[in-house]
Amino acid sequence: MSKKPKDKFHRNKVGIKMCFRLAEKWNISDATLMTLLGQADAEQFEAWRAGDVGEISNDTLMRVSYMLGTHTDLRTIFTNPNNYYGWVSRSNSGFEDISPLEHMLRNGQEGMHDVRLYLNHWISGGKSMTLAEIKAFHCPTQSIPTKELH
């Protein structure tokens, strides 16, 4: 007998609930969590806190995924809770001496992707590099031909 898959509303509710828990562990404010989730509506945010989560945007779903993935990556790298919960708030030379959290807040969903890229590079045993160096290594710009090919 196969289990019935959970619907997307259940997935959304669980993801948002986990982000609230993670925000507590990261010791970040509600305003910071709202920004990370791309949510400007305080009333909707409070509904989410109460567990009233239905449809969420693809942007928010990606942000939830990035937050939870960042936590998973940090748990892979560190064994000490002070490190895997505190890392996001600490100044980091890889992010030009700002914290990964500040990078995410300044750059939105792209910044959240950057943090995951940085951590995945670290997990894969890549040499110590700045985020800019990692992005250049993993995402080199492609040259676009200036003449049409015949």
N, C-alpha and C positions, 0 to 999 in steps of 0.2 A: 504494500500500500504506500503510495507516495504522498508526501505532505503537500498541502496546498500552498503555493508561494504567497508570501505576504504581499499586500498591495503597496503601491507607491506611497500612499498616505502614511502607512505604517513605517515605511523606510524613512520618509521625511521626518516623522515624529521622533523616531529613534536617533536619527542623525542630529537634529536640532537639540534634543535632550543631551546627547553626548557633548555637543559644543558648549552648552551651559556648564556641564560638569568640568570640562577641560578649562573653561575660562576661570573657574574657581581655582583649579590646580595651578594655572598659569598666573593667578593673582591679578587678573585684568578687570577693569571696570566694565559696567554695562555699556557705557558709551563706546568703549574700545571694541567690545564684542559686536555691538551693532554695526560698527564700521567694518570689522572683519567679515561679517555676514552680508554686508552690502544693504543693510536694512535701515532706512531713514524714518520709518513709521514706528514711533514709540508704542502706540497702541497695539500694533501687530506684534511687536517684540514682546510685550507683556503677555499677549495671548499665547505666544510660543512658550514663554516661561511657564505658563499655566498648563501646557500640554495640548493646547488647541492649535494643532498644526495640520493644515490640509495641503492644498496645492502650494508649491514654492517654485520660484523661477529657476530656470537652468543656471543662471548666474549664482544664485544662492546655493543651489545643489553643488556646483563646482567648488564654491567657497567652503562648504561643509566638508566636502571630500578632501580639499587641501588641508584644512585644519586637522582632521582625523588622521590623514596620511602623515602629516608632520609629526604628530604625536607618536604614531607607529614607528616612524623612522628614528625618532629620538629614543624610543624604548629599545630599538635594535642597537643603537650606538652606545647608550649609557645603561648602567645597572643601578646607579644611585638616583633616587627620586629628586634630589636637589639639582642634579644635572638635567634629567630629562624634563622636569617641569620648569627649571629656571633658565635653561639655555636660550629660549626665545627672547627673554628680556635683557640679556647681557650684551654689552657692547662686543662687537665681533669684527676683527680686522678684515675678514672676508667680505663684509658688507660696509666697507669704508668707515669702520669704527662706529657704526650705529648698530642697534640691536636688530636681529631678524624681525622682531615684532614691529619696530619702527619702519623697516623696509616694507613690510606687508601693508602697514597703514598708509604709507606714502604712495604705494604703487598698486594697491587694490589686488584684484585677482591675479594680475601679472606678477606682482610681488610675492604672492602666495606660491605661485608656480616656481618663481626663482628660489624660494627657500627649499621647496621640495627637490629641485634640481641640485642645489648645493648639497643637501643631505644625501641624496642618492649618489652623488659623486663621491662623497665621503664614505658611504657604506660600501661602494664598489672598490674601495681601496685606492682611489685616485690620489695623486700627489696633492699636497697642500697648495691651493690656489685661491685667488679672490673670486667672487661671483662673476665679475667681468671676464676673467680668464676662463672660468668654467663655461660661461655662455659662449665665448668665442670658440672654445674647443668643441663643445657639443652642438652648437648652432652656427656654423660658419656661414657668412653671407655668400650667396651664390652670385656669380657674375652673370649679368644679363647681356646677351649679344646685342650689339647696337645696330647690326645690319641683318636684314632678313636673309635667311638661307634660301638658296635657289635649288 
